[in-house]
Amino acid sequence: MNKKNLYKNNYDKLDILDKQNILNEIAAHYGFTVKKYAEFEKNGISLYTAVFDDKGTEFVFIPGAKNISLGWKAALCSKKEDAFLMEQIKDIFLDYFLMPDNNSDIVNINNRQQLQKLLDKEDYKQADILLSKMVYDFIDEHTSFLRRIDVEPMLMERKSNSINWVFVKEISSKTIADSPTYFKIYQEIIKSSKSFIIKQNISKSGTKKIQKFEITEHGLNVYKYIDMPYEEILFNYTSEGYSIPNRNQWEYAASGGCSLFLQNNDILLNKHSSLPNAFGLYIADNIYKPEIISDDKYTYKAGDNGYFQKYISKKLSSFSLNPFYNVTSNFFEYTDNNGLYARKVITVDLKKQFKPEITKKNLNKYITENMSENNFDNIIYAVNSVKNPDISFKNVLKIINIYHSKGFINKAYELVEKYINEGQNNPEFLYLAGFTVFRLQDYEKSEYLLKRAVFLRRNMPECYQLLSYIYQKQNNREEMEKALHNLYVLAPDVAESMIHILMPNGAALYDMDYEDLWGRLVLSLTKQDKEKVNLYTITSEVILLDSTIKLIIHKGVAHYIKYIKPTGSKYLMEIFDKIENSSYIKDETYLSKNDYNQALEEFNACKNIIYEAENITDLKANKDYLQDLTNNFFDYFPALMSLAYIHYSNCRLFEAEKLFDENYALCATLYKSKEIPIQIADKIRVLLENFILSITMNILSYGQIQHSIDNIIEEVNNIKEDYSPKINQGILAIELSVTKDIKYILNWFNINIELKDAMRKNN
């Protein structure tokens, strides 16, 4: 099937037979039965679809849409709103805004006072302008923002279902007649205008019991009320293989593809439509049936629990039923409604298996092979469809991560708690455990778990990130700065961004020291130049050392053994010896005697760790020992970086400071030539002397040296051009002399550039 045909623009162009083929293929893929094909229409929009049956639950197929507008502003942009209806709304709000002692949060007291003054002055024009603003501001505040989005094709449940009320039993007509209690309840319902009645009582133990009794053809149905947490609602749907619609899905489905805010002329007449919308859904048809969405636990759709009817105006009792209106509340009381509602949705993807058949034997294999975000819902379904699943510890970690990504923190904690009680000491698990209790706001326990994790494995930036947050909440600046420093070592970009969050008034993550200067030195040496050039020997040493340090602190000693030891071990040992025997690290200009002794001790600890790693061949058998070596290296590597900086920055990238050969006469042949004026030789000699001085006094990369030579050649060419009428045959002498001198300079300083490459502007 062409996936494009699952989107409304293409789907609508198909003939009936092609649409039925698509609907049949969808039914077969999801194991649904086609009850009937049907065409629905409302607000000038129609859809030919099928009503599917899924074990007694009806679904309809809703084609997707590309680049559609949703939100309150979309209705304004359409310029199709009924002006008369908007005037009616303004009149209703006017009555409400001017009510005495109105302390509702939807009324801005300053606006209300200003409106009253304008009306008192009979300035109706300005009053109407202000009233319009107040109404539009109110609607704007309580509706979804304007956005253009794509909506994937979906199967959506036609009717929403109560979340809170769970069926208990059916009471027959005979039992009602024989029982005075049930008969009394039955009479109470008959006398009321509703089809049900809610009863509550408190047991001797203090437990509140809430029941609903609903009249049926055969007697009474009894339901019990369960106050189910939002997370558990979403999890229950996911673990059954379904989802709850997000804001985009719900608004698109409820609008039936129509962008009008006031879609129903009956809104102001308090009439609930008993007919399906343009997509065949019974949706937004009862103010007492608010539906949850999966974006926000406190945002509800399709009803405000009677708020408008009770507190604003009965004329606006159905105002909250439009697709873009958001009802925000921490809870809904059970007393005057049927609790909260939700409906199932399935994003149609015919390449993705629906409700995979999983057994204990293939569960772990399924989790491993389907570990992608697109399959998270299926993995949750798989885990919960197997009774007493035997999940490997590696997959447990994956599932905890999945629960976090889906917002199922309590479910993550259930797994975490189980393995904490078993004494699990895996660092990755301890991080996830710390993260889980952090999200449950148990910061003390989170700190304990995260500190255990970094004790076992130092190089865990995610742990230091969380610890820095925790220490900020505990007002422990000293520990927060330590955590940030370790985070900076492992993830500098993350640390830099967090500094602005945790210390908005500004503070340094670290003091300027040799460890930081080492990073700058490496950055300078490895800076990319436009030309591809080889780095000369000492620069290569710096890069090898820096790469080794970073690989070990980020990935561990095991990675050093895999990737650096085979070819770089010998050179690394030579580098350690050079640093250890360098005269510069003993100079008290850089380190005091005590600091030098401590730095050297930690430097030797790093060197010994590398020596230890040399003798390890079986990585799997020595996994714990390798982690211990990594942890120790993480503690001591700053000293290694500091001594390395002192050595390499002072030796000017050469094995020792090397002054240029005082016996070598620059431009000797030019001074002897009778054809070359002495001022030309002087100008060229000054260029070469500056080049030598730059090499001696600065830390230069190979590319920078090449750039300097280019500048010399360019200046020499300018000199030749200026003096060309006077020197005639002397031009060749200048080229030979400059070539000879540059070759000698490069050889003297062991700068391994091919002369042909060096003299490229002279070639």
N, C-alpha and C positions, 0 to 999 in steps of 0.2 A: 504494500500500500504506500502511495505517495503521502508522506507526512504533511505536506502542504494542504492536502484535502481535509485535514482535521481542523483547519482554521476557517472561520466563518466566511471570509471573502471568497475563498475557493469552494468551500462546502456548499454555499448557497447556489452556486452556478451549476452544480451537478444535477443530473436528472434523478427522479425518484428511485429508480432501480440501483444506481450507483450509491446513493445514500443508504439504501437498505443493505447493500453489500458491506459497506463500512460498518453499519450498526451491527450486522450479524458477526463480522469479524471481531468487533469489540466485545460482543457478548461471549463469543467462544473463548477469547483470550482470558477474560475475567471469570469465566464459569457462571455467567448470568443467563437468565432466560428472558427472551423478548416477549413481554406480555402483549404489547401492541405497538404499532407505529402510529404516531400522532403528530398533528401540526398545531402549534400554539401561536397565538397572536395577541399583542397588546401594544398600545402607543405606536401603532404603525410598523412594528417590528414583528416578524414571524420566524418560526423555526420548525422545520420538519425533523423529528427525532424519534427515539423509541423510549417507551417506558419499560425498563428492565426490572426483573425480579431477582433479588439476592436473599434467598431464604426468608421470604416474607417481607422484605424491605424494598421499596420502590426507588429506583434511580432513573435519572435521565442523562443522556449525553448532551453536553454543552460544548460546541466547537470553541476553539481558542480564538484569540484576537490579537492583532499586532498594532502597536503604537496607538492605543486608545486612550482617551482622556477619562480620568476618574477624579472625583472630588467635587466639593461645593463650587469652586471657581469654574469647573468645567461646565456646570449648569449656567452660570452667568455668561460664560464665553459663548454658549450656544445661542443666547439672545432669543430663546423661545419660551421663556417663563411667562406665565399668564399674568399680565399686569393687574388684572382685577383681583386675582387670588393674592398677589403680593400686597395690594391695598387692604384686603381683608385681614391679612396677617398683621399689618401695621396697626389697624384699628384695634385688634385683639390685644396686641402688645401695649398700645397706648393706655388701654384700661388698666393693664397690669402695672405698667411703669408708674402710673399716677396713684396707685393704691396707697392709702396712708399706712404707715408702720410696716412698709414692705422692706424687709431686711435681707431679701434673697441675694445670693452672690451673683446672680445674673444681672443685677441692676447696678450700674455705676451711679453712686449717689450724686456726684457732681453733674452728670448728664441729666439725671432726673430733675434736679433742682433747676438747671438751665432750661429744660423743656417746660417746666411749670411756669417759669418767668416769661418765656416767649408766648405761652398760651394766655397768661394774664394780660400781656400787652397786646393780645390779639394779632401778634405777628405770626400768622399761620404759615406763611411761606417758609420762614426760617425754622419754625417748629417742625414742619414736614421734612425739611432737609435733615434736621437733627434726629428726628424720629427714624427716618430711613437709615441713617448711619447707625443708630442704636440697634435696630433690628438686624441690619447686615453684619454688624460687629458681633452680635450674639450668635447668629447662625455661623459666622466664620469661626468663632471660638469653639463651637461644638460640632464641627463637621470635619471630614477628612480634607487634607490639603490637596491642592491640584497637582496631578502628576500624569505623565504619559508613560504607559507601561505596556508590556506584553503579558497576556494571560494565556497559560497553557491550556489545551483541551482537557476537559475533565468530566468525570461522572459524579453527579451530586445527588444526595438523598433528597427526595421530593419534599418530605415533611421533617421538621425538627422533632427531636425526642427529649423528654424530660431527663435531666441528669440526676436530680435530687430524689425523685420519687421512685422507689423500687417496689414492684408488685410483690405482695405477700400471699394473698389468697382470694378466692371468690366465695361469697356468701350467697347461698341459694335463696330463692323466694320463700321456700318452706322454712328454712332456718330463721329467716327474718321474722316470719309470722310467729314462730315458737319462742323467740327470744325478746324479752321486753327491752333489753339494751339496744339491740340492732333495730328493733321496730321504732324505738324513739329516734334513733339517728336517721332512719329512713324518712320519718315524718318531718324532721328538721330540714332535710334536703328538699323535700317536696314543697315546704312552705317558703324556702328561699328561692331566689331567682337563678341560682346556679345549679349545676348538675352534680356538685360535690360539696362536701363540708370537711373542714380540717379540725381535728381534735388534738389536744396535747395534754399530757399529764406528767407529773414528776413521781418517779418511783421512790420507795423508801430509802434507796441508796443515793438519791439525789440526781439520778439520771433523767434527763428530759426526753420524753417519748412523744413523737409527733406522727400522727397518722392521718391519711386522707381516705375518705369513704366516697366512692363515686357510683352513681346509679348506672346500671346496665340493663339490658333486656332481660337478664336472668336473675338479677338481684343487685348485689353490691360487690364492687371490687375494692379490696383494701390495699393501701400502699403505705410504706414507711418512709420517713424523710431521712436522708443521709446528707450530711454536710460534707461534700467531697472537695478536697483541695484542687485548685486549678491544675497543678502539675499532674495530679493523679488522673484527672479527666483526660488530659491530652495523652498521657501514657497508656491509659486503657484503650483509647481509640487506636493508637499506633500499634500496640501489641496485638490488636485484632486484625491488623493489616490495612487500616484506613488512616485518614488524617482528619483534622478539623480545618475548615477553610481559613486561609489567612485573610487579611483585610481586602487585598486586591480581588481574590477569588469571590469572596462574599459579596462585595459591592457590585462587581460585574454581573454575578448571577442574579442578585436581587433587583438590579436595575433592568434586567432583561435586555441589555444592550442599549438602553436609553439613557442619555446623559442629563435629562431634566431632573431638577431637585424636587419639584412638586409634580410627581408623575400621576398622582391620583386625585381627580377632582373631588373625590369623596373625603379627602383628608380633613377638610374643615367641617364636614358633616358627621364626623365620628362614625363612619361606616367602614367596617372591615370587609375587604373583598374575600369572597369564598371561592373565587376562581383562580386557577393557576396563572402565573405571569407568562411572558413571551417565551420563556425557556421551559415552561411546564412545571415550575416550582410553586409550592405553597409556602410563601416566604414573606415576612413582614406583614402578617395578617392579624396580629393580636398584640396589643401593647403589654399584655401580661405574660408574654412568652419571649423574654430577652434571650438572645443567642450569644454564646461565647465565640470568639475568634482566636486564632493561634498566635496573634502578634503581641497581645497585651492582656495580662490577666485581669485588668480592671476596666477594659473596654468591652462594651456589649453592643449588639446590633438588634434591630427589629423590635424595639419596645423599651420604654423607660420605666416600667413597673407602675404606670399611672401617675408619674410625677406631674406632667402638664395638667392632667385632668384634676388632680387634687389641689395643686398650688398655683396654677396660672390661669387656665381657662378650659372649661369642658369643650369649648369650640376647637381647642388645639390638642385634644386628647390623643389624636393619632399622629401628631406632628413628628414623633420619633420613629415612625415607620418608614421614612424615606431611606434610600440606600446609603446616603452619605452621612447621615446623622450618627454621632457617637454618643452613647450613654456611658458615662464614667462614674464608677462607684466602687467602694471597697467591698461592699456586700449587698445582696438583695435579701430582704426579709421574706420569710416563707408565707406570712399570714394572709396576704391579699393576692397571692399569685400561685402559680404552679412551680415555682422555683426557676432554676436556669435550664436553658435548652441548648442543644447542639445538633449538628447534622454531619453526616459522614461525607467525605469527598475523596476522590481518587484522581490523581493526575494521570491522564492517559499516556502511557508509554508502552507501545506494543512490542518493544524490544526487551522490556524488563519483565521478569517473571513476577506474577502476582501470587502472594501467599505460597511460597515454595514449600514443597513437601520435605520436611526435615525429620531425621531420626537421631537418636543419641549417637549413632555411629558416624554419621556424616556431618554433624553440627559443627565441629571444630574446622573441618575442611571447608565447609560453606562459609564460615566467618572469614577465614584466611583468604579464600579466593574472591570474596565479594567486598573486600574492605575499601570501599570508596563512598564518598558523601552521597552519591546517588542511590546507594543501597542501604543507608543507615536504617531506614524504616523497616526494610525487609529483614535486616539482621535482628532488630528488636523483636519483630514478629517471630522469627525463627527461634530465638532464645526462649521466648515465652510460650511457644507452641509445643515444646518438649517438656515432659514432666520430669522433674529433678535432673536438669541438664548437667552433664559432666563437662565443664568448660575448662580448657587448659589455662594456666595462669597467664600465659602470653596473651591469650584472647580475652581474659578478664580485663587486662589493662586496656585493650582496644574498646571493650564494651563500656568501661568507665568513661573513656574519652568520648564515645558516642553519646552517652547519657548527658555529658556536659554540653556537647554541641547542640543537643535538642532541648536543653533546659531542664532535664529530669534529674535535678540535684539530689533529691531524696532517694531516688533509685540508685544513683551513684554511691550515695552514702551507705546504703544497705550492703553493697558489695565491699566497700571500703572497710566498714565495721567488722565484717566477717574475717577479713584477712589481717586486720589489726589485732583482733583477738587471737589469731593463730600465730602472732609474732612475726609476721612477714617483714623482712628487712631489705627488700629490693628497693634501690634508690628511686627508680622510676615510679614504683607503686607509692612510696612515701611522699613523693612530690604530688601525685594525684590525690592521695589522701589529704595532704595539707591543703591543696587547692580546693578540695570538696568542702572541708570544714571551714575554710576561709569564706567560701560562698554562702555557707550557713552562718557566718559571722561569729564563729567560735575562734577568735584570733589567738587566744592563749594556746589552745590545742594545735592550731595550724602552725604556730611558731615552733612548737615542740617537734612536730612531724617533719617540717622543712629543715630544721637544724639537724635532725637525724639523717635526712637525705644527703645534705652537703657534708656531713661527717664521713659518710660512706663514699660519696662521689663529689669532689670539690667542683668539678667543671659542669655545673648545672645552672645556667643563667636564669632559667625560669624560676628557680628557687629563690635566688637573690632578688629577683624582681618582686616576688610576693612578700619576701621578708622586709624589703624596704617599705612597702605599703603598710605592713603590720607595725613596724617600728614608728612610722609616722603617726599611726592611730594611737600608739602607746606613748607618743611624745618623747621617744627615745632617739634623739638626734644623732648621738655618737654611733649607735648600732646601725642606724639608718644609713649614715655616710659610709660605714664599712661595707654594708650590703651593696650600696650603690657603686663603691669602688670595685668590688669583685664583679658586679654586673658590667661595669665599664670595660674591664679586662676581656670579658667574654662576648659582650654585645654592646659596643660603644654607642651605636645609634639609638638603641633602646634606652640606655642610661642617660644620654643627652636629652632625649625627649621627656624622660621621667623627672629630670631635675626641675623642669618648669612646672610640673604638676605638684611635686612634693615640696619644693622650695621656691614658691613663686616670687619671693623677694630677692632671690639670687644667691647662689653659693657655688663654690668650686667643687667639682666632684673629687678632685685630687690636688695635692700640692705638686708644684713643678719639681720633678726629681729626674734622676738619670734614667729611670725606667721609662718615663714619658718622652725624654729626649731621644732615647733609643728609637722609639716609634717614629719620631720626626726624621731621624737620620735615615732609617730604612725607606721611609716615604720619599725622601729626597733622592735616594740612590735608585729607586725603582720607578721613578717618574717616567712615564712613557714619552718618548720623543717621536717626531714624525718619521725619522729614518730608522730602519731596523739595524741596530748595532749590537755587538756582543759586549757584555760587561766584562771588565778586566778582573783579574784574579781576586783581589781583595773585596771588590764589590760582590763577587760570587760568594765569598765566604760569609759576608753579612747576610745575604739572601738565604743561604743554606741554614745559617744559625737561626735567623728569624722564622723561617718556615718550620724548622724543627720545633721551636718553642711553641708556635701557634698550633701546630698539629697535635702536640702532646696535651696542651691545656684544653683544647677544644674536643679532641677525639680520643686522647689517651695514648699510653705507651704502646699498646698493641698496634696502633696505626703507625707509630714510628718504626716498629719492627717490620711491618708489611711494606711500607713505602719508602723509607729513607735508609734503613739499615743496609739493604742489599748493595747500594751504590754510593751512599754518602757517609757511611760510618767512619771510614778511614780518614776522610777529610774533616769530619766533625771532631775527631779526637785531636787532630793537629790544631784545629781552631781553639779547642779548650786549652791546649798546652801554650799556645801563643798568648792567650788572655792571661792565664795563670802566671806566666813568666814575664809579662809586660811590665816595664819600669813605670808606666804611667799610673797603673792602679795602686801603686805604693806611694804615690805622691800625695802628701797630706793637703795639697791644694784642693783635692777632690773629696777625699774621705779622711775623717779623723782616724787615729790608730784603732780605736774601739770599733768604729763603723767598718773599717777595712777588715779587721779580724772577723767580725760577724758576717760581712758580705762574702769573704773568702770561704768561710765555713759553709755557708749556704750554697755558694758556687760549687764547692767540692761535693756537696750533697747532690746537686743536679748532675754533676759529672758521674758520680757513682751510680746514680739511677740509670744513666745511659749505659755504663759498663755492665750493670746487672741485666739490662735488657738484651745485651749482646749474647748472653748465654741461654736465653729462653728460645726454645724451638716450638714447643707445643702450646699454642695460645689458649686453646680450650681448657687444658688441664690446669693452666696457671692463671685463669681468669681473675680470681680474687686477688692474687698476688700482683697482677698487672694493675688492677684498680688501686691497690695500696701505693704502688710506685707512682701512678698518675697523681694521686692525692698529694703525695709528698712533693712531687715536682711542682704542683700548683702552689704549694706553700712557699717554695724556695726560688722559683724562677725570677722574681723581681731582682734579686741580687745578681743573677746571671746577666740579665739585661743591663743592669747598671754598670757592672764591670766591663761588659762588652762595649758599651757606649764610651766609657772613659778610654779604653784601649783604642778603638777604631777612630774615634773623633780626633785623637791626638796623633796617631800615626799617619794621618792624612790619607788614609786608605792604602798606605804602603807599609811594608814591614817595619820601617823606622823612618823618621823624618829624613828626607834625602835632599840635601842642597845640591844645586846644579854644579857641574864640573867647572871649577874656577879656572882651569887650564885651557878650557875650550873657548876659542875666539869666535864669537858670532860674526857672520858676514865677512870672514877673513878674506875670501877671494874678491869681494866687492871693494874692500879698502885697497887691495893691491892693483885693481884694474884701473888703467888709465882712462878708460872710456866712461866709467861711472863716476859722476860727481860725488864728493864725499857726503853732501847733505842727503843724497838718496840712501847711501849705506847707513847713515845715522837714523833715518826714518824707519828703515826696515829693521835695524837692530833694536830700536825702541819697541816695535811691535812684538818681536820675539822675546825680549826681556819681560814685557808685561805678561805674555803667555806663560813663561816659566814661573813668574811670581804667582800667577793665578793658580797654577798647579800646586805649587809649594804650600800656599797659604789657605787653600779652600778644599772642601770636600766636593769633588766633581764626579758626576756620572760620566759614562763613556759618551753619551749623547751630548753632554755639555762641552766636553773636550772637542768633539767633532765640530760643534758649533763655533767654538773659539778659532779653530783652524780655518773654518770657512770665512770667518771675519778677517783673519790675517791675509788670506789669499785675495779677498775682495779689495782690501786696502792696498796690497802690493800691485794689483791690477790697475787701481786708480793712479798709483804713483807712476807706473810704466806709461799710462796714457798721458799723464801731465808732462812727463819729461821725454816722451818718445821722439820729438824732433831733435833732441840734443844727444841721445844715447845710441841711436841706430842699432849697431850689432850688439850693444850691451844688454839688450832685453833678454837674450838667451842666458847670459851670465847671471842675471837676477834670478831667473827661474831655477837654474841649477843650484845657485847658492841657497835659496830659500828651501828648496827640496832637500838638500844635504843637511841644513840646520834642523829642519823639522824632524827628519829621520833620526838624527842624533838625539834630539830632545826626547822623542818617544821611546827610543831604546834605553836612554839613561834612566827614565822613570818607569821602565817596564810596562809601558802602556802598549798593549798588544793590538794596535790598529794597523792594518795593511796600509802601506804608504800610498798605494793607488787609491784606496778609499779616502785616506786622509786628505789627499791633494785633489779631490774630485773637481773642485772649481778651477783647477789649473790644468785638467786633463783635456 
